[in-house]
């Protein structure tokens, strides 16, 4: 095949492939949040590695946990090469990781989601990861697009916690 034949073939293929309209591209949904399998979860690779567990409904308790996480990071000079923190949310704890509660059972609760997002974003600067339970999302019929963009979906919150502990992570739940 010489160059001219190659270009003729390319032109023929281009004509036969449907072209997506600009309107269709604009209507495409944003890709879903990253989903991890239990086998993809990190191993302990730092001096300290801890999973924090959020399955409770109290906003003040949630913020106390975030303060504990910040203090935990500060003990290691906020150095992600020395400490790894992961927060796993399941059950009612997922409500603190949402952009909006419209259409959910928490719609009438007065939760400061902007404050939660700011504090979680701050922690993510230090490579803190946030895992949300897919079983909870599906059972409560929540929309993936309502979650903050920096969260990752895991098949099971408690399964993830168990695997992280097997992988060498400690466990903390704020009471």
C-alpha positions as a Markdown table, in Angstrom:
| # | Residue | x | y | z |
|---|---|---|---|---|
| 1 | Unk | 0.0 | 0.0 | 0.0 |
| 2 | Unk | 1.5 | 3.3 | -1.0 |
| 3 | Unk | 0.8 | 6.7 | 0.6 |
| 4 | Unk | -2.1 | 7.6 | -1.6 |
| 5 | Unk | -3.9 | 4.3 | -0.9 |
| 6 | Unk | -3.3 | 4.9 | 2.8 |
| 7 | Unk | -4.9 | 8.3 | 2.7 |
| 8 | Unk | -7.8 | 7.0 | 0.6 |
| 9 | Unk | -8.5 | 4.3 | 3.2 |
| 10 | Unk | -8.3 | 6.9 | 5.9 |
| 11 | Unk | -10.8 | 9.2 | 4.1 |
| 12 | Unk | -13.2 | 6.3 | 3.5 |
| 13 | Unk | -13.0 | 5.3 | 7.2 |
| 14 | Unk | -13.6 | 8.9 | 8.3 |
| 15 | Unk | -16.7 | 9.2 | 6.2 |
| 16 | Unk | -18.1 | 5.9 | 7.5 |
| 17 | Unk | -17.6 | 6.8 | 11.2 |
| 18 | Unk | -20.5 | 8.8 | 12.6 |
| 19 | Unk | -19.6 | 12.2 | 13.9 |
| 20 | Unk | -20.9 | 13.2 | 17.3 |
| 21 | Unk | -22.6 | 16.5 | 17.4 |
| 22 | Unk | -21.5 | 19.3 | 19.7 |
| 23 | Unk | -24.9 | 19.0 | 21.4 |
| 24 | Unk | -24.4 | 15.3 | 22.1 |
| 25 | Unk | -20.9 | 16.0 | 23.6 |
| 26 | Unk | -22.4 | 18.7 | 25.8 |
| 27 | Unk | -25.0 | 16.2 | 27.1 |
| 28 | Unk | -22.5 | 13.5 | 28.0 |
| 29 | Unk | -22.4 | 12.8 | 31.7 |
| 30 | Unk | -19.3 | 13.5 | 33.7 |
| 31 | Unk | -17.3 | 10.3 | 34.3 |
| 32 | Unk | -18.3 | 8.6 | 37.5 |
| 33 | Unk | -16.2 | 8.9 | 40.7 |
| 34 | Unk | -13.2 | 6.6 | 40.8 |
| 35 | Unk | -14.1 | 3.1 | 42.1 |
| 36 | Unk | -11.6 | 1.0 | 43.9 |
| 37 | Unk | -11.7 | -2.8 | 44.4 |
| 38 | Unk | -10.6 | -4.2 | 47.7 |
| 39 | Unk | -7.5 | -5.6 | 45.9 |
| 40 | Unk | -6.6 | -2.1 | 44.8 |
| 41 | Unk | -6.4 | -0.6 | 48.4 |
| 42 | Unk | -3.1 | 0.7 | 49.5 |
| 43 | Unk | -0.7 | -1.3 | 51.7 |
| 44 | Unk | 1.0 | 0.4 | 54.7 |
| 45 | Unk | 4.0 | 2.2 | 53.2 |
| 46 | Unk | 4.6 | 5.0 | 55.7 |
| 47 | Unk | 5.8 | 5.2 | 59.3 |
| 48 | Unk | 2.1 | 5.6 | 60.4 |
| 49 | Unk | -1.0 | 4.5 | 58.4 |
| 50 | Unk | -4.5 | 4.8 | 59.9 |
| 51 | Unk | -8.0 | 4.4 | 58.7 |
| 52 | Unk | -10.6 | 6.7 | 60.3 |
| 53 | Unk | -14.2 | 5.4 | 60.3 |
| 54 | Unk | -17.3 | 7.7 | 59.9 |
| 55 | Unk | -20.7 | 5.9 | 60.2 |
| 56 | Unk | -22.3 | 8.4 | 62.6 |
| 57 | Unk | -24.8 | 11.2 | 62.0 |
| 58 | Unk | -23.6 | 13.9 | 64.4 |
| 59 | Unk | -22.0 | 16.9 | 62.6 |
| 60 | Unk | -20.1 | 18.0 | 65.7 |
| 61 | Unk | -18.6 | 14.5 | 66.0 |
| 62 | Unk | -17.7 | 14.6 | 62.3 |
| 63 | Unk | -15.8 | 17.9 | 62.7 |
| 64 | Unk | -14.1 | 16.6 | 65.9 |
| 65 | Unk | -12.8 | 13.7 | 63.8 |
| 66 | Unk | -11.5 | 16.1 | 61.1 |
| 67 | Unk | -9.7 | 18.0 | 63.9 |
| 68 | Unk | -8.2 | 14.8 | 65.2 |
| 69 | Unk | -7.0 | 14.0 | 61.7 |
| 70 | Unk | -5.4 | 17.4 | 61.3 |
| 71 | Unk | -3.7 | 17.0 | 64.7 |
| 72 | Unk | -2.6 | 13.5 | 63.6 |
| 73 | Unk | -1.0 | 14.9 | 60.5 |
| 74 | Unk | 0.7 | 17.7 | 62.4 |
| 75 | Unk | 2.5 | 15.2 | 64.6 |
| 76 | Unk | 4.2 | 14.1 | 61.4 |
| 77 | Unk | 4.8 | 17.7 | 60.1 |
| 78 | Unk | 2.0 | 17.1 | 57.5 |
| 79 | Unk | 4.5 | 14.9 | 55.6 |
| 80 | Unk | 2.6 | 12.3 | 53.4 |
| 81 | Unk | 5.8 | 10.3 | 53.2 |
| 82 | Unk | 5.7 | 9.7 | 56.9 |
| 83 | Unk | 1.9 | 9.3 | 57.5 |
| 84 | Unk | -1.0 | 8.0 | 55.4 |
| 85 | Unk | -4.6 | 8.7 | 56.5 |
| 86 | Unk | -7.7 | 7.3 | 54.9 |
| 87 | Unk | -11.3 | 8.2 | 56.0 |
| 88 | Unk | -14.0 | 5.6 | 55.2 |
| 89 | Unk | -17.6 | 6.6 | 55.3 |
| 90 | Unk | -20.6 | 4.3 | 55.3 |
| 91 | Unk | -24.2 | 4.4 | 56.5 |
| 92 | Unk | -25.3 | 7.9 | 57.6 |
| 93 | Unk | -21.7 | 9.1 | 57.6 |
| 94 | Unk | -21.8 | 9.5 | 53.8 |
| 95 | Unk | -24.0 | 12.6 | 54.2 |
| 96 | Unk | -20.9 | 14.8 | 55.1 |
| 97 | Unk | -19.3 | 14.0 | 51.7 |
| 98 | Unk | -22.2 | 15.4 | 49.5 |
| 99 | Unk | -22.5 | 18.6 | 47.6 |
| 100 | Unk | -26.2 | 18.7 | 48.3 |
| 101 | Unk | -28.8 | 16.8 | 50.3 |
| 102 | Unk | -31.6 | 17.7 | 47.9 |
| 103 | Unk | -33.8 | 14.7 | 47.3 |
| 104 | Unk | -32.3 | 12.7 | 50.2 |
| 105 | Unk | -33.5 | 11.8 | 53.7 |
| 106 | Unk | -31.2 | 14.6 | 55.0 |
| 107 | Unk | -32.7 | 17.4 | 53.0 |
| 108 | Unk | -34.3 | 19.1 | 56.0 |
| 109 | Unk | -31.2 | 18.8 | 58.2 |
| 110 | Unk | -29.2 | 21.9 | 58.7 |
| 111 | Unk | -25.7 | 20.6 | 57.8 |
| 112 | Unk | -23.0 | 23.0 | 56.8 |
| 113 | Unk | -21.8 | 21.2 | 53.7 |
| 114 | Unk | -19.6 | 24.1 | 52.6 |
| 115 | Unk | -17.6 | 23.9 | 55.8 |
| 116 | Unk | -17.3 | 20.1 | 55.5 |
| 117 | Unk | -16.0 | 20.5 | 51.9 |
| 118 | Unk | -13.5 | 23.1 | 52.9 |
| 119 | Unk | -12.1 | 21.0 | 55.7 |
| 120 | Unk | -12.0 | 17.8 | 53.7 |
| 121 | Unk | -10.3 | 19.7 | 50.8 |
| 122 | Unk | -7.7 | 21.0 | 53.2 |
| 123 | Unk | -6.9 | 17.4 | 54.4 |
| 124 | Unk | -6.7 | 16.1 | 50.8 |
| 125 | Unk | -3.8 | 18.5 | 50.3 |
| 126 | Unk | -1.8 | 16.1 | 52.5 |
| 127 | Unk | -2.9 | 13.0 | 50.5 |
| 128 | Unk | -5.6 | 12.0 | 52.8 |
| 129 | Unk | -8.1 | 9.9 | 50.9 |
| 130 | Unk | -11.8 | 9.6 | 51.3 |
| 131 | Unk | -13.6 | 6.4 | 50.5 |
| 132 | Unk | -17.4 | 6.1 | 50.3 |
| 133 | Unk | -19.3 | 2.9 | 50.6 |
| 134 | Unk | -21.1 | 1.9 | 47.4 |
| 135 | Unk | -23.5 | -0.4 | 49.2 |
| 136 | Unk | -24.7 | 2.7 | 51.1 |
| 137 | Unk | -25.0 | 4.8 | 48.0 |
| 138 | Unk | -27.1 | 2.2 | 46.2 |
| 139 | Unk | -29.3 | 1.2 | 49.2 |
| 140 | Unk | -30.1 | 4.9 | 49.9 |
| 141 | Unk | -30.5 | 5.6 | 46.1 |
| 142 | Unk | -28.0 | 8.5 | 46.3 |
| 143 | Unk | -26.6 | 10.1 | 43.1 |
| 144 | Unk | -22.8 | 9.7 | 42.5 |
| 145 | Unk | -22.7 | 13.2 | 41.1 |
| 146 | Unk | -23.8 | 14.6 | 44.4 |
| 147 | Unk | -20.6 | 13.6 | 46.1 |
| 148 | Unk | -17.5 | 15.8 | 46.3 |
| 149 | Unk | -15.2 | 15.2 | 43.4 |
| 150 | Unk | -12.3 | 14.1 | 45.6 |
| 151 | Unk | -14.0 | 11.0 | 47.0 |
| 152 | Unk | -13.5 | 7.5 | 45.8 |
| 153 | Unk | -16.1 | 4.7 | 45.8 |
| 154 | Unk | -15.4 | 1.4 | 47.5 |
| 155 | Unk | -17.6 | -1.7 | 47.2 |
| 156 | Unk | -18.1 | -2.0 | 51.0 |
| 157 | Unk | -17.2 | 0.4 | 53.8 |
| 158 | Unk | -16.6 | -2.2 | 56.4 |
| 159 | Unk | -15.0 | -4.5 | 53.9 |
| 160 | Unk | -12.6 | -1.7 | 53.1 |
| 161 | Unk | -11.8 | -1.1 | 56.7 |
| 162 | Unk | -11.1 | -4.8 | 57.2 |
| 163 | Unk | -8.8 | -4.9 | 54.2 |
| 164 | Unk | -6.9 | -1.8 | 55.2 |
| 165 | Unk | -6.3 | -3.3 | 58.7 |
| 166 | Unk | -5.1 | -6.5 | 57.1 |
| 167 | Unk | -2.8 | -4.2 | 55.0 |
| 168 | Unk | -1.2 | -2.8 | 58.2 |
| 169 | Unk | -3.4 | 0.3 | 58.8 |
| 170 | Unk | -4.5 | 1.1 | 62.4 |
| 171 | Unk | -8.1 | 1.9 | 63.1 |
| 172 | Unk | -9.6 | 5.0 | 64.8 |
| 173 | Unk | -13.3 | 5.9 | 65.4 |
| 174 | Unk | -14.1 | 9.1 | 67.2 |
| 175 | Unk | -16.7 | 8.6 | 69.9 |
